[in-house]
C-alpha cells in the first residue's frame, strides 16, 4: 500500500510559480490550492513516503 506524507503551505501572491516549482523539485505534488480567509493562497501537497 502506498503511504503519503502531506504538507500545507502558504503561497506568496507575487511568485506562485516559483514556490510551486520549488516544492515540485523536492518531490511534492500539488493536490489542491485554496484561498484562505485573508485572501492568500494555501497549497495542499503530497509526496510518497520514502
N, CA and C atoms as an extended XYZ file, in Angstrom:
150
Properties=species:S:1:pos:R:3:atomname:S:1:resname:S:1:resid:I:1 pbc="F F F"
N         0.845       -1.174        0.000 N   UNK     1
C         0.000        0.000        0.000 CA  UNK     1
C         0.895        1.244        0.000 C   UNK     1
N         0.583        2.182       -0.854 N   UNK     2
C         1.340        3.423       -0.924 CA  UNK     2
C         1.038        4.284        0.292 C   UNK     2
N         2.090        4.815        0.892 N   UNK     3
C         1.920        5.727        2.021 CA  UNK     3
C         2.367        7.117        1.585 C   UNK     3
N         1.615        8.125        2.033 N   UNK     4
C         1.866        9.502        1.641 CA  UNK     4
C         2.169       10.356        2.857 C   UNK     4
N         2.942       11.403        2.638 N   UNK     5
C         3.065       12.451        3.633 CA  UNK     5
C         2.505       13.716        2.995 C   UNK     5
N         1.997       14.595        3.826 N   UNK     6
C         1.300       15.784        3.343 CA  UNK     6
C         1.904       17.046        3.920 C   UNK     6
N         1.727       18.129        3.176 N   UNK     7
C         2.197       19.432        3.632 CA  UNK     7
C         1.167       20.476        3.227 C   UNK     7
N         0.947       21.430        4.108 N   UNK     8
C         0.085       22.577        3.824 CA  UNK     8
C         0.980       23.803        3.901 C   UNK     8
N         0.990       24.617        2.843 N   UNK     9
C         1.931       25.732        2.790 CA  UNK     9
C         1.277       26.985        2.222 C   UNK     9
N         1.533       28.143        2.837 N   UNK    10
C         1.073       29.400        2.253 CA  UNK    10
C         1.902       29.707        1.007 C   UNK    10
N         1.259       30.267        0.000 N   UNK    11
C         1.942       30.603       -1.251 CA  UNK    11
C         1.870       32.121       -1.450 C   UNK    11
N         3.026       32.803       -1.473 N   UNK    12
C         3.021       34.255       -1.680 CA  UNK    12
C         2.419       34.607       -3.037 C   UNK    12
N         1.621       35.651       -3.068 N   UNK    13
C         0.908       36.014       -4.293 CA  UNK    13
C         1.817       36.566       -5.388 C   UNK    13
N         3.002       37.000       -5.066 N   UNK    14
C         3.851       37.608       -6.093 CA  UNK    14
C         4.767       36.617       -6.803 C   UNK    14
N         4.909       35.386       -6.304 N   UNK    15
C         5.742       34.390       -7.011 CA  UNK    15
C         5.224       32.973       -6.782 C   UNK    15
N         3.979       32.763       -7.182 N   UNK    16
C         3.331       31.468       -7.002 CA  UNK    16
C         4.073       30.352       -7.727 C   UNK    16
N         4.402       30.580       -8.990 N   UNK    17
C         5.042       29.536       -9.801 CA  UNK    17
C         6.388       29.144       -9.222 C   UNK    17
N         7.164       30.108       -8.770 N   UNK    18
C         8.466       29.806       -8.187 CA  UNK    18
C         8.321       28.906       -6.971 C   UNK    18
N         7.412       29.240       -6.083 N   UNK    19
C         7.203       28.435       -4.884 CA  UNK    19
C         6.753       27.023       -5.236 C   UNK    19
N         5.775       26.900       -6.136 N   UNK    20
C         5.272       25.580       -6.504 CA  UNK    20
C         6.332       24.758       -7.225 C   UNK    20
N         7.137       25.392       -8.063 N   UNK    21
C         8.229       24.678       -8.730 CA  UNK    21
C         9.262       24.184       -7.718 C   UNK    21
N         9.532       24.984       -6.691 N   UNK    22
C        10.469       24.550       -5.652 CA  UNK    22
C         9.936       23.318       -4.924 C   UNK    22
N         8.654       23.317       -4.596 N   UNK    23
C         8.059       22.137       -3.964 CA  UNK    23
C         8.161       20.936       -4.900 C   UNK    23
N         7.875       21.138       -6.180 N   UNK    24
C         7.940       20.057       -7.158 CA  UNK    24
C         9.334       19.459       -7.263 C   UNK    24
N        10.363       20.296       -7.215 N   UNK    25
C        11.744       19.803       -7.271 CA  UNK    25
C        12.078       18.949       -6.059 C   UNK    25
N        11.378       19.200       -4.946 N   UNK    26
C        11.592       18.403       -3.737 CA  UNK    26
C        10.700       17.169       -3.681 C   UNK    26
N         9.962       16.904       -4.768 N   UNK    27
C         9.147       15.700       -4.844 CA  UNK    27
C         7.698       15.867       -4.430 C   UNK    27
N         7.292       17.099       -4.084 N   UNK    28
C         5.910       17.342       -3.665 CA  UNK    28
C         5.007       17.518       -4.882 C   UNK    28
N         3.810       16.958       -4.806 N   UNK    29
C         2.796       17.084       -5.852 CA  UNK    29
C         1.650       17.935       -5.315 C   UNK    29
N         1.247       18.936       -6.089 N   UNK    30
C         0.132       19.794       -5.694 CA  UNK    30
C        -1.170       19.011       -5.796 C   UNK    30
N        -1.915       18.968       -4.689 N   UNK    31
C        -3.198       18.270       -4.650 CA  UNK    31
C        -4.333       19.267       -4.835 C   UNK    31
N        -4.233       20.404       -4.146 N   UNK    32
C        -5.272       21.429       -4.218 CA  UNK    32
C        -4.673       22.757       -3.799 C   UNK    32
N        -5.328       23.827       -4.218 N   UNK    33
C        -4.937       25.162       -3.783 CA  UNK    33
C        -6.220       25.924       -3.474 C   UNK    33
N        -6.224       26.611       -2.334 N   UNK    34
C        -7.420       27.322       -1.885 CA  UNK    34
C        -7.056       28.726       -1.443 C   UNK    34
N        -8.048       29.596       -1.421 N   UNK    35
C        -7.890       30.944       -0.887 CA  UNK    35
C        -8.291       30.921        0.576 C   UNK    35
N        -7.430       31.466        1.439 N   UNK    36
C        -7.769       31.498        2.863 CA  UNK    36
C        -8.649       32.713        3.184 C   UNK    36
N        -9.038       32.847        4.434 N   UNK    37
C        -9.949       33.918        4.849 CA  UNK    37
C        -9.356       35.309        4.622 C   UNK    37
N        -8.034       35.407        4.623 N   UNK    38
C        -7.373       36.694        4.415 CA  UNK    38
C        -7.109       36.993        2.937 C   UNK    38
N        -7.491       36.102        2.053 N   UNK    39
C        -7.308       36.312        0.619 CA  UNK    39
C        -6.019       35.728        0.061 C   UNK    39
N        -5.215       35.085        0.891 N   UNK    40
C        -3.975       34.466        0.422 CA  UNK    40
C        -4.219       33.053       -0.076 C   UNK    40
N        -3.213       32.514       -0.731 N   UNK    41
C        -3.308       31.158       -1.259 CA  UNK    41
C        -2.669       30.164       -0.305 C   UNK    41
N        -3.279       29.001       -0.212 N   UNK    42
C        -2.748       27.902        0.593 CA  UNK    42
C        -2.697       26.665       -0.295 C   UNK    42
N        -1.511       26.060       -0.379 N   UNK    43
C        -1.328       24.867       -1.199 CA  UNK    43
C        -1.343       23.625       -0.328 C   UNK    43
N        -1.995       22.593       -0.817 N   UNK    44
C        -2.023       21.281       -0.176 CA  UNK    44
C        -1.234       20.338       -1.078 C   UNK    44
N        -0.168       19.766       -0.533 N   UNK    45
C         0.755       18.962       -1.317 CA  UNK    45
C         0.929       17.580       -0.700 C   UNK    45
N         1.370       16.636       -1.528 N   UNK    46
C         1.656       15.285       -1.030 CA  UNK    46
C         2.882       14.746       -1.749 C   UNK    46
N         3.559       13.787       -1.077 N   UNK    47
C         4.614       13.013       -1.731 CA  UNK    47
C         4.675       11.649       -1.067 C   UNK    47
N         5.137       10.692       -1.833 N   UNK    48
C         5.220        9.331       -1.336 CA  UNK    48
C         6.290        9.240       -0.267 C   UNK    48
N         5.972        8.533        0.814 N   UNK    49
C         6.949        8.325        1.882 CA  UNK    49
C         8.074        7.453        1.363 C   UNK    49
N         9.274        7.769        1.785 N   UNK    50
C        10.450        7.009        1.349 CA  UNK    50
C        10.575        5.718        2.125 C   UNK    50
